[in-house]
Amino acid sequence: MIKYQKAIKIINKIPFSLNDEKISTLNSLNRVCSKNVLSSTKNPLSNNTAFDGFALLSKETKGLSRKKFKKFKILKSLAAGDNPKIKNYQKNSSIEVMTGAIIPKPYDTIIPVEKVKYFPSKKKPTHIVVDHEVKKFSFIRFAGEDFNLREIIIKKGELIQPKHIMALTTLGVKNLYVKKKPKIIFFGTGKEIVDYKKKSISNWEVRNSNNYYFTSFGKSLHYEILNGGIIKDNQKKKLKEKLKKYLSSDIDIFATSGAISAGKFDFIPELIKKIGFKTYFKGVSIKPGRPIILSKSRMKNKLFFGLPGNPISCAAGFRFFIYPLLRKGLGMEKEEKFRAKIINQYLKRKDFTHFARCLVNVNSGGTVELRVLQEQQSHRIKSFAKANCWGIFPSGKDQFKPGDIIEWVPLIPSS
């Protein structure tokens, strides 16, 4: 059995990477960008007005004051989307402009509409009256001030979100490269496992939840998860045939729950060895989820995770082992962990890392607080249903008191 930190180091060193594929920008939501996307155009394309008002040539306002004012003839009006060209520029003239309108040359500044004095009247103006100097480039949005040529829109390894779609479509990016969706197949095992839809079960039976938690967790992260069903303890041959079949498919990761300890019916370790998987580790000093296996096919770029059968242990295995591996394969940065003050005492085995079901919130003083819930045993689901995060209690310490700072992560990652 190895420490959790060592298991993560092994995961980080495993040569596992998902292929790239080119897709439409409009289909890229929640995919991971595999190459930096650069802007091929500027935004805005040209200088335009940030305000409704009148465009002037700033040097023509030099020396103006209340005692020395000047009238500027209104040549035309321009709205956003209008062609800005003017045929004949006239000295001491102005153009009425609406927000977003392109500023035609040689005009280089704007007087906001609220500060404009009209002549002869506001209803039928022919000129505006200016009685002060106007600074050059007032209320002007500059070409490329948002995005310039060859500027990065979205970085390699970033999860594409609606905010990125806004930028990509604004800049006319039609296609981009993303990482292939991870494809995982999950098999539950156990003679006692029955369909969750079964209305009445015997007291020696257990309704299936692992398959559905695993697939729903994957769907929330936009992975492709296949439900391989349940393999009974006397169906080792059936699982062996399925694993062999999928070794030649585009499945990236095989995962199972149960049958991985050292009991009479724990057949998984020997089975995967026979079909050509090399084991990286078996057993990690964690709670919940200690009996966990990570193996890799000797012939194919396929990985195998054997997770414990208890639902919470299975959930912890996915969250703290499979998920970090998938981030690595997708080219994403390591997940950020958060920190909080715990508000109740927590005791644990000193040489183990514990993943505790917790509630995190911000108190009235702005401090992030974390409460460790009761009923932390791996077969208890109620505390998991109440929790909103995992508290990570590292090995090397057996007692944590209120006020101690620990790391935590959400139950389901946001990316």
C-alpha positions as CSV (number, residue, x, y, z in Angstrom):
1,M,0.0,0.0,0.0
2,I,1.3,3.4,-1.0
3,K,0.7,7.0,0.2
4,Y,-1.8,9.2,-1.7
5,Q,0.9,11.6,-2.6
6,K,2.9,8.8,-4.3
7,A,-0.1,7.6,-6.1
8,I,-0.7,11.1,-7.6
9,K,3.0,11.3,-8.6
10,I,2.6,8.0,-10.5
11,I,-0.6,9.3,-12.2
12,N,1.3,12.4,-13.2
13,K,4.0,10.4,-14.9
14,I,1.8,8.0,-16.8
15,P,2.0,8.7,-20.6
16,F,-1.7,9.4,-21.1
17,S,-2.9,12.0,-23.6
18,L,-6.1,12.3,-25.6
19,N,-6.0,13.1,-29.4
20,D,-6.9,16.4,-30.9
21,E,-9.8,17.0,-33.3
22,K,-11.0,20.0,-35.3
23,I,-14.6,21.1,-34.6
24,S,-17.0,24.0,-35.2
25,T,-16.8,26.9,-32.7
26,L,-20.5,26.5,-32.3
27,N,-20.1,22.9,-31.1
28,S,-17.1,23.6,-28.8
29,L,-18.9,24.4,-25.6
30,N,-17.4,22.5,-22.6
31,R,-14.6,21.0,-24.7
32,V,-11.0,21.5,-23.8
33,C,-9.0,23.7,-26.2
34,S,-5.9,21.8,-27.5
35,K,-4.1,24.6,-29.3
36,N,-3.9,28.4,-28.5
37,V,-6.5,30.2,-30.6
38,L,-5.2,33.5,-32.0
39,S,-7.3,36.4,-33.3
40,S,-6.9,36.9,-37.1
41,T,-8.6,40.3,-36.9
42,K,-8.8,43.3,-34.6
43,N,-11.7,44.2,-32.4
44,P,-13.0,46.9,-32.9
45,L,-11.9,46.9,-36.6
46,S,-11.8,50.7,-36.6
47,N,-12.0,53.7,-34.2
48,N,-15.6,54.2,-33.1
49,T,-17.6,56.3,-30.7
50,A,-18.3,55.2,-27.2
51,F,-21.1,57.7,-26.8
52,D,-23.9,59.4,-28.7
53,G,-22.7,62.8,-29.7
54,F,-20.9,64.8,-32.4
55,A,-17.6,64.1,-34.0
56,L,-15.2,67.0,-34.4
57,L,-11.6,67.7,-35.4
58,S,-10.0,68.6,-32.0
59,K,-7.5,71.1,-33.3
60,E,-10.4,73.2,-34.6
61,T,-11.5,73.8,-31.0
62,K,-8.2,75.1,-29.8
63,G,-8.5,78.4,-27.9
64,L,-12.3,78.3,-27.7
65,S,-14.0,79.6,-24.5
66,R,-17.3,81.1,-23.5
67,K,-16.1,84.4,-24.8
68,K,-14.7,82.9,-27.9
69,F,-17.1,80.2,-29.3
70,K,-17.5,78.7,-32.7
71,K,-20.3,77.2,-34.8
72,F,-19.7,73.8,-36.5
73,K,-21.9,72.8,-39.4
74,I,-23.7,69.4,-39.1
75,L,-22.9,67.5,-42.3
76,K,-24.7,64.2,-41.6
77,S,-25.7,61.6,-39.1
78,L,-24.0,58.2,-38.6
79,A,-25.3,55.2,-36.7
80,A,-23.5,51.9,-35.9
81,G,-23.4,49.9,-39.1
82,D,-23.4,53.0,-41.5
83,N,-20.7,53.4,-44.0
84,P,-18.5,56.2,-42.5
85,K,-17.2,57.7,-45.7
86,I,-17.9,61.4,-46.4
87,K,-17.4,62.9,-49.8
88,N,-16.3,66.4,-48.9
89,Y,-14.9,67.4,-45.6
90,Q,-15.6,71.0,-44.7
91,K,-13.6,73.1,-42.2
92,N,-15.4,73.7,-38.9
93,S,-17.9,70.9,-39.5
94,S,-19.2,68.0,-37.4
95,I,-20.9,64.6,-37.8
96,E,-23.7,63.5,-35.6
97,V,-22.7,60.0,-34.4
98,M,-24.5,57.3,-32.4
99,T,-22.7,54.8,-30.1
100,G,-20.6,52.4,-32.1
101,A,-20.5,54.5,-35.3
102,I,-17.2,54.5,-37.1
103,I,-15.4,57.9,-36.8
104,P,-14.7,59.1,-40.3
105,K,-11.4,60.9,-41.0
106,P,-10.2,63.5,-40.2
107,Y,-12.5,63.8,-37.1
108,D,-10.8,62.6,-34.0
109,T,-12.9,63.4,-30.9
110,I,-16.5,63.4,-29.6
111,I,-18.6,65.8,-27.7
112,P,-21.3,63.8,-25.8
113,V,-24.9,64.7,-26.8
114,E,-25.6,65.9,-23.2
115,K,-23.1,68.7,-23.6
116,V,-24.1,69.8,-27.0
117,K,-25.5,73.3,-27.7
118,Y,-27.6,73.5,-30.9
119,F,-28.0,76.4,-33.4
120,P,-30.5,77.8,-34.3
121,S,-32.6,75.3,-32.2
122,K,-32.5,71.8,-30.9
123,K,-35.5,70.7,-33.0
124,K,-34.0,71.9,-36.3
125,P,-30.3,72.4,-35.8
126,T,-27.9,73.2,-38.6
127,H,-24.9,73.8,-36.4
128,I,-23.6,73.0,-32.9
129,V,-22.0,75.7,-30.8
130,V,-18.6,74.9,-29.1
131,D,-17.4,77.1,-26.3
132,H,-14.4,75.1,-24.9
133,E,-11.4,73.1,-26.1
134,V,-12.1,69.4,-26.8
135,K,-9.3,67.0,-26.1
136,K,-8.2,64.7,-28.9
137,F,-9.7,61.1,-28.7
138,S,-12.4,62.0,-26.1
139,F,-15.0,59.2,-26.0
140,I,-13.2,57.2,-28.8
141,R,-12.9,53.4,-28.8
142,F,-9.7,52.5,-30.6
143,A,-9.2,49.9,-33.3
144,G,-7.8,46.7,-31.7
145,E,-8.1,48.0,-28.1
146,D,-10.1,44.9,-27.2
147,F,-8.3,42.2,-29.3
148,N,-5.3,43.0,-31.5
149,L,-4.0,40.8,-34.3
150,R,-2.5,37.5,-33.2
151,E,-3.6,38.0,-29.7
152,I,-4.6,34.8,-27.7
153,I,-8.4,34.4,-27.4
154,I,-8.3,31.1,-25.5
155,K,-5.3,29.2,-24.3
156,K,-4.4,25.5,-24.8
157,G,-5.9,23.5,-21.9
158,E,-8.7,25.9,-21.1
159,L,-12.3,24.7,-20.9
160,I,-14.4,26.5,-23.5
161,Q,-17.3,28.3,-21.9
162,P,-20.0,30.7,-23.2
163,K,-17.7,33.7,-22.6
164,H,-15.2,32.2,-25.0
165,I,-18.0,31.5,-27.6
166,M,-18.8,35.3,-27.4
167,A,-15.1,36.2,-28.1
168,L,-14.6,33.5,-30.8
169,T,-17.7,34.4,-32.8
170,T,-17.0,38.2,-32.5
171,L,-13.6,37.6,-34.0
172,G,-15.0,35.3,-36.8
173,V,-13.3,32.1,-35.6
174,K,-15.2,29.3,-37.3
175,N,-13.3,26.2,-36.2
176,L,-10.7,25.3,-33.6
177,Y,-8.9,22.3,-32.2
178,V,-10.1,20.6,-29.0
179,K,-9.2,17.4,-27.1
180,K,-11.2,14.3,-27.9
181,K,-13.8,13.6,-25.2
182,P,-12.5,11.0,-22.7
183,K,-14.4,7.8,-23.2
184,I,-14.8,5.5,-20.2
185,I,-16.7,2.3,-19.6
186,F,-17.8,1.4,-16.1
187,F,-18.7,-2.1,-14.8
188,G,-20.2,-2.7,-11.4
189,T,-19.5,-6.1,-9.8
190,G,-21.1,-8.2,-7.0
191,K,-23.6,-11.0,-6.6
192,E,-25.6,-8.7,-4.2
193,I,-26.1,-5.9,-6.7
194,V,-29.6,-5.6,-8.3
195,D,-31.3,-3.1,-10.5
196,Y,-32.2,0.1,-8.7
197,K,-35.7,0.0,-10.2
198,K,-36.6,-3.2,-8.3
199,K,-39.4,-2.3,-5.9
200,S,-38.7,-4.9,-3.3
201,I,-35.4,-6.4,-2.5
202,S,-34.1,-9.1,-0.1
203,N,-32.1,-8.0,2.9
204,W,-29.0,-9.5,1.3
205,E,-29.4,-7.5,-1.9
206,V,-28.2,-3.9,-2.7
207,R,-29.6,-1.6,-5.3
208,N,-27.1,-0.5,-8.0
209,S,-26.0,3.1,-7.5
210,N,-22.3,3.1,-8.5
211,N,-23.0,2.7,-12.2
212,Y,-25.4,5.6,-12.2
213,Y,-23.3,7.9,-10.0
214,F,-20.3,7.2,-12.2
215,T,-22.1,7.9,-15.4
216,S,-23.9,11.0,-14.1
217,F,-20.6,12.4,-12.7
218,G,-19.0,11.9,-16.1
219,K,-21.9,13.6,-17.9
220,S,-21.7,16.6,-15.7
221,L,-18.2,17.0,-16.9
222,H,-19.1,16.3,-20.5
223,Y,-17.2,13.0,-20.7
224,E,-18.5,10.1,-22.6
225,I,-19.4,7.4,-20.1
226,L,-20.7,4.0,-21.0
227,N,-22.6,1.9,-18.5
228,G,-21.2,-1.6,-18.8
229,G,-23.8,-3.0,-16.4
230,I,-23.3,-5.4,-13.5
231,I,-20.9,-8.4,-13.5
232,K,-21.9,-11.1,-10.9
233,D,-19.2,-12.9,-8.9
234,N,-19.7,-16.0,-11.0
235,Q,-19.4,-14.1,-14.3
236,K,-15.6,-13.6,-14.5
237,K,-15.5,-15.0,-18.0
238,K,-18.2,-12.5,-19.2
239,L,-16.1,-9.5,-17.9
240,K,-12.9,-10.9,-19.4
241,E,-14.6,-11.2,-22.8
242,K,-16.0,-7.6,-22.6
243,L,-12.6,-6.2,-21.6
244,K,-10.9,-8.0,-24.4
245,K,-13.5,-6.7,-26.9
246,Y,-13.2,-3.1,-25.8
247,L,-9.4,-3.2,-25.9
248,S,-9.7,-2.8,-29.6
249,S,-12.2,0.1,-29.4
250,D,-11.8,3.8,-28.7
251,I,-12.3,3.4,-25.0
252,D,-9.7,5.3,-23.0
253,I,-10.3,4.0,-19.5
254,F,-11.9,0.9,-18.0
255,A,-13.3,1.2,-14.5
256,T,-14.9,-1.3,-12.2
257,S,-16.3,-1.1,-8.6
258,G,-15.9,-4.0,-6.2
259,A,-14.0,-7.3,-6.3
260,I,-10.5,-5.8,-5.8
261,S,-9.6,-6.6,-2.1
262,A,-8.1,-9.9,-1.0
263,G,-11.3,-11.9,-0.4
264,K,-12.4,-15.1,-2.0
265,F,-14.5,-13.4,-4.6
266,D,-12.2,-10.5,-5.4
267,F,-11.3,-11.6,-8.8
268,I,-10.4,-8.3,-10.6
269,P,-6.6,-8.1,-9.9
270,E,-5.9,-11.6,-11.2
271,L,-8.3,-11.1,-14.2
272,I,-6.7,-7.9,-15.5
273,K,-3.2,-9.4,-15.1
274,K,-4.2,-12.4,-17.3
275,I,-5.4,-10.1,-20.1
276,G,-2.2,-8.1,-20.2
277,F,-2.5,-5.2,-17.8
278,K,0.5,-4.0,-15.8
279,T,-0.4,-2.7,-12.3
280,Y,1.1,0.6,-11.2
281,F,-0.3,0.4,-7.6
282,K,-2.8,-1.7,-5.6
283,G,-4.0,-0.1,-2.3
284,V,-3.5,3.5,-1.2
285,S,-3.5,4.7,2.4
286,I,-6.7,6.8,2.1
287,K,-10.1,6.8,3.6
288,P,-12.5,6.1,2.0
289,G,-11.3,4.0,-0.9
290,R,-8.2,2.2,0.3
291,P,-8.5,-0.9,-2.0
292,I,-7.9,0.8,-5.4
293,I,-6.0,-0.4,-8.4
294,L,-4.4,1.5,-11.3
295,S,-3.2,-0.6,-14.3
296,K,-2.2,0.0,-17.9
297,S,-2.5,-2.4,-20.9
298,R,0.9,-3.6,-22.1
299,M,-0.3,-3.6,-25.7
300,K,-2.7,-0.7,-25.9
301,N,-2.9,2.9,-24.6
302,K,-5.7,1.9,-22.2
303,L,-5.9,2.4,-18.5
304,F,-7.8,0.4,-15.9
305,F,-9.1,1.6,-12.5
306,G,-10.4,-0.8,-10.0
307,L,-12.5,1.1,-7.4
308,P,-14.0,-0.2,-4.2
309,G,-17.6,-1.4,-4.1
310,N,-18.9,0.9,-1.3
311,P,-20.6,3.9,-3.0
312,I,-18.7,6.6,-1.2
313,S,-15.4,4.8,-1.7
314,C,-16.2,4.6,-5.4
315,A,-17.1,8.3,-5.6
316,A,-13.8,9.2,-3.9
317,G,-11.9,7.0,-6.3
318,F,-13.3,8.8,-9.3
319,R,-12.9,12.3,-7.7
320,F,-9.3,11.9,-6.5
321,F,-7.7,9.5,-8.9
322,I,-9.6,9.2,-12.3
323,Y,-10.4,12.9,-12.5
324,P,-6.8,14.2,-12.0
325,L,-5.7,11.7,-14.7
326,L,-8.4,13.0,-17.1
327,R,-7.3,16.6,-16.6
328,K,-3.7,15.5,-17.4
329,G,-4.9,13.7,-20.6
330,L,-6.9,16.7,-21.6
331,G,-3.8,19.0,-21.2
332,M,-5.5,21.0,-18.4
333,E,-3.6,22.5,-15.5
334,K,-3.8,20.7,-12.1
335,E,-7.1,21.4,-10.3
336,E,-7.0,24.3,-7.9
337,K,-7.7,23.4,-4.3
338,F,-9.4,25.9,-1.9
339,R,-8.7,26.5,1.8
340,A,-11.0,27.0,4.7
341,K,-11.1,27.1,8.5
342,I,-12.7,24.0,10.0
343,I,-15.3,24.7,12.8
344,N,-15.5,21.3,14.4
345,Q,-12.9,18.7,15.6
346,Y,-11.9,15.9,13.3
347,L,-9.9,12.8,14.3
348,K,-8.3,10.4,11.9
349,R,-5.6,7.8,11.4
350,K,-2.3,9.6,11.3
351,D,-0.7,7.8,8.4
352,F,-3.8,8.0,6.1
353,T,-5.2,10.8,3.9
354,H,-8.9,11.3,4.6
355,F,-11.4,12.7,2.1
356,A,-14.3,13.8,4.4
357,R,-17.8,14.9,3.3
358,C,-18.2,18.5,4.4
359,L,-20.2,21.6,4.1
360,V,-18.4,24.8,3.2
361,N,-19.9,28.3,3.5
362,V,-18.8,32.0,4.0
363,N,-19.8,33.4,7.4
364,S,-21.1,36.9,8.1
365,G,-17.5,38.1,8.6
366,G,-16.4,36.9,5.2
367,T,-14.4,33.9,6.5
368,V,-14.7,30.6,4.6
369,E,-15.7,27.9,7.1
370,L,-15.9,24.2,6.7
371,R,-17.9,21.7,8.8
372,V,-17.1,18.0,8.8
373,L,-20.4,16.1,8.7
374,Q,-21.2,13.2,10.9
375,E,-21.6,9.6,9.5
376,Q,-18.3,9.4,7.5
377,Q,-18.4,5.6,7.1
378,S,-18.0,4.6,3.4
379,H,-21.4,2.8,3.3
380,R,-23.3,5.9,4.5
381,I,-24.8,8.0,1.7
382,K,-26.9,10.5,3.7
383,S,-23.9,12.7,4.6
384,F,-22.8,12.6,1.0
385,A,-26.2,13.8,-0.1
386,K,-25.9,16.7,2.4
387,A,-22.3,17.7,1.5
388,N,-21.2,20.3,-1.0
389,C,-17.5,19.5,-0.8
390,W,-14.7,17.1,0.1
391,G,-12.4,18.2,2.9
392,I,-8.8,16.9,2.3
393,F,-7.1,15.9,5.6
394,P,-3.5,14.9,4.8
395,S,-1.4,12.1,6.3
396,G,1.1,13.0,9.1
397,K,-1.5,14.4,11.5
398,D,-4.3,12.7,13.5
399,Q,-6.1,15.6,15.1
400,F,-7.6,18.7,13.6
401,K,-9.2,21.3,15.8
402,P,-11.5,24.3,15.1
403,G,-9.6,27.1,13.4
404,D,-7.2,24.8,11.6
405,I,-6.8,25.5,7.9
406,I,-7.4,22.6,5.4
407,E,-7.8,22.2,1.7
408,W,-11.1,21.4,0.0
409,V,-12.6,20.8,-3.4
410,P,-16.2,20.8,-4.6
411,L,-18.0,17.4,-4.8
412,I,-18.3,17.9,-8.6
413,P,-15.6,20.0,-10.3
414,S,-16.7,23.0,-12.2
415,S,-14.4,22.2,-15.1
